[in-house]
Amino acid sequence: MAERKDNEQEYLFRNVQLFKNATLGTGSYGAVCKAKCDQLLCAAKLLYPVLFQMTVPDPGKEHRHPFRRFETECAFLSRVNHPNIVQYLGTYRDPDTNAPVLLMELMDESLTHFLESSPGDIPYHIQVNISYNIVQALAFLHSNGIIHRDLSSNNVLLIAGNRAKVTDFGMSKFRDINATRLATMTTCPGTPAFMSPEALNEPPVYTEKLDTFSFGVLLVQTTTRQFPKPTDSYEMRELFDPRFPNQAIQAKVAVPEIERRQAHISLIEPTHPLLPIAHHCLKDKDAERPSSQQLCQILDALKRTPQYQEGSQQDLDQVIREKDEQITEQLQANHHLIIENEMVMREKNEQIAQKDMQLQTHQETLTKSYKQLHTQANEIQTLQATLQHEAEAREKQLRKLNQELQSSKENTFALRQVIDQRDREVSQLRQTLASKNEEIHDLSTRMHQVALQDEQATLMKPVTIQSLPEVHVDIGYGSSAVTGNKAYFNSFGSTTVYEFSNNQWHKLPPCPNKDFTIVCVDDKITTVGGRSGTQRGYSNKLYSYINNKWVEHFPPIPTGRWGPGAVYANNTLVAAGGYCDLKSLNTVEILNNANMRWSIVSSLPVPTYQPSTTICGDYVYIHPRFNDEQEQYSVYKCSLRQLTQSQPSSAIWEKITPLPVTHSTLATINGHLLAVGGVDSNRDITKDIYQYNETSWTVISQMSTPRSVCHTAALHGNKLMVVGGDCTDRKCTFV
């Protein structure tokens, strides 16, 4: 802490601790909290750190800047020393914000809080004491050329609800004692309800009688316990000109302060001794108000009246009675404590006696133990002599054994040479065995390749099942799903889902949406996205067919769209692409079926709607069928592990060998990735079925009817069911 020069003094503390959570009060510029300076509890005034970065808005109005007010308050408090002014302890630099902190003595509460929290009227002698303390402080300030300028109940602090001290000197000003008025002062920045008329004018002209007026407001507030709420300073009234007695004009005139505060003053009893003093202080003209010295004399005279002394004596008697009760309670408590201590002492003496008996018993036990140890020591000496003789005999035996060991080492060397020869022979045998294993592995690989070729050659053959019932609606562009031995199909533009089971077609109840994609999630046929009603009414709902009706079993997808690609595996539902707001999407979102939460993952390289989507092994494959001419041949893949672990910005989609056709349908059967039908380079619809072998697409079978954008369903028995699409035949085909 920095030292003060001249007559400015500070207390020096070795350690300062701020309790910022123990707030005593807050304001627009900062807060007051408790602090501990060494062992002394005090109050600390802190400004908000951001206020120290502000600039002065207008030269000549520095008092409005919080930092200037803080500096002014520190300077004033360091110069004054009076029993009715809050004691200044010094300044401190907050280590957290590096902002200055004003340290002051700790008071109990403000006058405002005291008046608001009092259950009834304040006793008369306490009113006089508080008022007398305030004018004592004002008389000291005025005699030293200081005007407080912000005297209010918030800036009067109390100790024990009886002694008052004035604080908050951020608005105070020194003036030349020889000057009669401060005509060049800036607008007084105090609390408006406590300010005199001349201080609220522009420009203001005031003297120390400004504080006298504020004191008059405090007198009214102290006696009524009501915060001052004066009416407007000006009001419209009718004025008469003597020259024209029958004519009146409306004019805005100043309202006398007594009238502005009459609703407040009328609450005071007419015989109250402080009422005339308040009237005298609230005069509109400062010259008619009493000085602080006169107020001291008036209040000092009131303290000599029987009314004051009677109340003060009653208060003193009450304090004496309370002290007597406290002393009596303390004596009774001490008496009980003495009795308890005597009982504790008796118990302690009994415990000590028991400990003495235990100690005597323990001492006897130690004596017996000592005799036993002496006997054991003699036995140990005898045993040591015996062991010495045995050690000498063992040493002789050890020398003999060493001689025999040397002879054994020579025999062991010869045996090791034989073992090394055997190890070399075993190593040669291992090399021969490894060579044979490689030959066996090559043979196994060739046999596996031959088996794969046989499998590919005999994987599928197209067969048209004429006995299957025909679909009586146009299943064109749409989607399909399989659960068990049941296959499900839908067509975009329709709300109907068709079920194929037991060689029969069944029509499910209409779904709430249309243009959706169906997928099987945990044996539940579920619709993803779609449109509801209007052309632009894209849906984000997922409906599952449970107990013969469509219900919202899963949470809605974050991005509403129609015609997305959808697949499900390993507890993960993948929704890719689709159409929304008149444009194709490349958005990919996944649903974790364990926690029922959606998340956005890496987007598709190209936007697409109605893509053909399937899962083969651990990979998701997507064919964007309705894109520009170049992308219509593309197929992209991505592993489920990468989808569930990737970030939305990562590029994880891999483009594989392009298809020979467009508008094909991807399918998976017997662990193989197939592309069914499509449109070739001559714009002809094909009936070819292609298989992907990691490097190229090969025709492995053909359908009986050319199709594109068809539906596929992999049934048990490695059967592939092909339905609908863009073709001339609506019959179903098993391959």
C-alpha positions, 0 to 999 in steps of 0.5 A: 500500500502506498504511503500518503504525503503531507497530512494524508494518512493511511493505515498500513496492513500486511494482508488484505482479503476481499470477500466479494461474495459477501456483498453489502450493497450494489450500485450503477458504478460498483459494489461494497463488500466485506474485507479483512485487513490483517485481523480487522473486518472492514468494508471495501468499495470496488468499481466495476473493472470495465469503468476504468476503461471509459473516457470522459464524455465531456470536458467540464463534466468529469464528476460524472465519470466513475473513476473521477468520482472514485478518486474524489471520494478517496481524496476527501476521505483521506483529508477528513477525520470526524466521529460522524464521518465513515473512517477512511482506512486506505486504498488497495489494488485488487490482484484479480482486476488490478483495479483500486479498492477503497477500504473503510470502517465496517458499519451495520446498515444504511439509514434507508435499510434501517427505516424500511426494516423497522417494525414501527415508528422510530423512537423520538430520542433515536430520531434526534440522535441520528439527526444530531450526528448528521448535522455534526458531520455537515458542520465539520464539512462546511467549516472546512469548505466542503459541500457533500452534494449527495446527502441521502439516506443511502449515504448515511450509515448506522452502528447499532441503530443509534449512531450515524455516520456520513459516507460517499464523498464522490460528489463532494466539492471544496469551495473558497470559504470567502465566496458566497456562492458557487456560481461556476459549479457543474450540474449537481449530480446528487439524488434528485429527491433530496436536491434543492431547487437552485441545485436542479437549475441549469446552470446551478447556483448553490452553497452549503445550504444545499446540504441543509435542504437535503438534511430537511428531506432526511428529517421528514424521511426519518420521522415518517419512514417513507422514501421522499417522492415529491411531485413535479417542480412546475405545474400549469396554473391560472394567473391574473393580470391586475390590469385585466382582473376578469382575464386569466392565463395558463402559465407554467409556474414553480411549485414551492418545495413544501407543497411538492412534499406535502403528502410526505410531510402531512404524515408527521404529527403537528406537535413533533419537535422536528417538524419546524426544523424540517420546514425551516430547512425546506425553504425555497430560498437558500438564504432562509434556511439555517446553517449547519452550525445553527442546526447543531445548536437547535438539535443540541437544545432538543437533547436537553428536553425532558421528552428526549431524556425520558426516551433516552433513559428508557432506552438505557434502562432497556439496555441495562435489563437486557444486559442483566438478563444476558449476565444471568443467563451467562451465570446460569450457563457457567454454573451448569458448565462448572457442574459438568466439569466436576462430573468430567473431573470425577470420571477422569480421576476414576479413569486415572485410577484404572490406568494406574492398576493397569500399569501395575499389572503391565509392570508385573508382566514385563518383569516376568517377560524379562526373566523369560528373555534371560532364560532364552538368551542362555539357550541361544548361546548354547544353540550358537555353539552347536550351530558353529560345530554344524557350520564347520561340518557343512563347510567340509561337505561343501568343498567336497560337493564343489569338487563333484560339481567341477567334474559334472561341468565337464560332462555337461559341456559334452552333453551341450555339444550334442544338444546343439547338433540336435537344435541345428537339425530341428531348425532345418526341419522347421524350414522344410515345414514352412516351405510345405505350408506355403505350398499348401496355402497357395494350393488353398488360394487357388482352390478358393479362386476356382470355387469363387469362379464356380459360384459366380458362374452359377450365382443366379438365373432369371426365372419368371414366376407366372403364378404370382399375383400381379400388382394392380397399381403402378409401382414405379419409382419408389422403395422396398424393404424386407423383414423375415419372409415378407417384402414391402414396396411403395411408389412415390406419389402414393400413401400405400405400402404393399406387403408380399407374403405367402405368395400373396399381395396385401395392402396396408392402411394408408400412411400419413405421408407420401413420397417416403422411403421405407426401411426395416428397423428392428423388424419394424417397417418404417417410413422416412421423410416424405411430403404431407399435403402441400407441394412444399410440405416436406415431412421429417416424421418417421412412422412405424407399422406397429399393431396394424397402424402407423405410429411415430416410434422414432424421433423425427429426422432433423432435416425434412425431405422426401425421396431419401436413400435409407438403410439400417444395420448395426443399430444405425439408421442412415438417411442420405440425400433427398429433395427439399425446398425445390433442390436436391440434398447431399445431407447425410444423417444417422440415428443411433437406435440405442440412445434414439438420437440423430446426428449429422455426418459427412455429406455426400459428394453430390446432391441426389434424390431417390438414390438407390441405397444398400448395405453390403458387408460393412459398407453403405453403397449409394447410386445417385440415379437422378443427377446430371449425366456424368453422376448417373453412372456413379456409385459411392461407398462408406463404411458404417464405422466411418459414418458413426465416428466421422465429423460433418466436415470430413470426406469419407465417401469413396467413389468406386468403379462407375456402372455401365448403365444409369438408373440402376437399382443396387441390391445385396444377395449372398454377400455380393453387391449387385446392380439390377437393370437400368438404361444403357448408353443407347438409351435402351432399358436393359434386363442385365444384372451386374455384380461388382468384384472390387475392380469392375462390373460383370453381367452375371444374369438377366431378367426376363423383362427389361427394367430401370428404377425397379424395386428389389428384395432379397428373400430367404434362399438367396432369392432376389425379388424384382418388382415394378420400375420403368418397364412394360411388364408389372410381373414380379421376377425371382432371380 
